[in-house]
Amino acid sequence: MTYYDIGLSVAAAFIAVSFLITTWRIVVGPNSLDRLVGMDAFIAMTQCALAVYLCWSFNTSVVNAMLVVALLGFISTVAVTRFRRRDNQ
């Protein structure tokens, strides 16, 4: 195992732990804004996970999926914040 593989393994482990923490924030979040921020972080971590996979496998077809995830994440965040109402209403 090379230093490159060890570094990618550490990055993958950190991403896996952050997925668990963010999933907990989405489920338990006290209001809808916390859940929205958690979902936005989930999208960003998905992109990071795809980037680690890209570095690990040298499979450049993942770049298209990364672009789609980025665009859908941006559009969904903007759409939800545009039509979001306060929780107490």
C-alpha positions in Angstrom: 0.0 0.0 0.0 1.4 3.4 -1.0 1.1 6.7 0.7 -1.4 7.7 -2.0 -3.7 4.9 -1.0 -3.3 5.6 2.7 -4.2 9.2 2.1 -7.3 8.3 0.1 -8.3 5.8 2.7 -8.1 8.4 5.4 -10.1 10.9 3.3 -12.7 8.2 2.6 -13.0 7.5 6.4 -13.4 11.1 7.2 -16.1 11.5 4.5 -17.9 8.4 5.9 -17.9 9.8 9.4 -19.1 13.2 8.2 -21.9 11.5 6.3 -23.1 9.9 9.6 -22.9 13.2 11.5 -24.8 15.1 8.7 -27.4 12.4 8.5 -28.0 12.8 12.2 -28.3 16.6 11.8 -30.9 16.1 9.0 -33.0 13.7 11.0 -32.8 15.5 14.4 -32.5 19.1 13.2 -34.7 21.4 15.3 -36.1 23.3 12.4 -36.3 23.2 8.6 -33.4 25.5 8.0 -31.0 23.1 9.9 -32.3 20.3 7.7 -31.7 22.4 4.6 -28.1 23.2 5.6 -27.6 19.5 6.3 -28.9 18.5 2.9 -26.6 21.1 1.3 -23.7 19.7 3.2 -24.8 16.2 2.2 -24.6 17.2 -1.5 -21.1 18.7 -1.0 -19.9 15.5 0.7 -21.3 13.5 -2.1 -19.2 15.5 -4.5 -16.2 15.0 -2.2 -16.8 11.2 -2.1 -17.0 11.1 -5.9 -13.8 13.1 -6.2 -12.0 10.6 -3.9 -13.4 7.8 -6.0 -12.1 9.6 -9.1 -8.6 9.9 -7.6 -8.7 6.2 -6.5 -9.9 4.6 -9.7 -8.7 7.2 -12.3 -12.2 6.8 -13.9 -13.0 10.1 -15.5 -16.6 9.2 -16.3 -17.4 10.2 -12.7 -16.9 13.8 -13.6 -20.2 13.9 -15.4 -21.9 12.6 -12.3 -20.1 15.2 -10.2 -21.4 18.0 -12.5 -25.0 16.7 -12.3 -24.8 16.5 -8.5 -23.4 20.0 -8.3 -26.1 21.5 -10.5 -29.0 19.6 -8.8 -27.7 20.6 -5.4 -27.5 24.2 -6.3 -30.9 24.3 -8.0 -32.6 22.4 -5.1 -31.1 24.7 -2.5 -32.2 27.8 -4.3 -35.7 26.4 -4.9 -36.2 25.4 -1.3 -34.9 28.7 0.1 -37.1 30.6 -2.3 -40.3 29.0 -1.2 -39.4 28.2 2.5 -41.8 29.5 5.2 -40.9 30.0 8.8 -41.4 27.0 11.1 -43.8 28.8 13.4 -46.4 29.7 10.7 
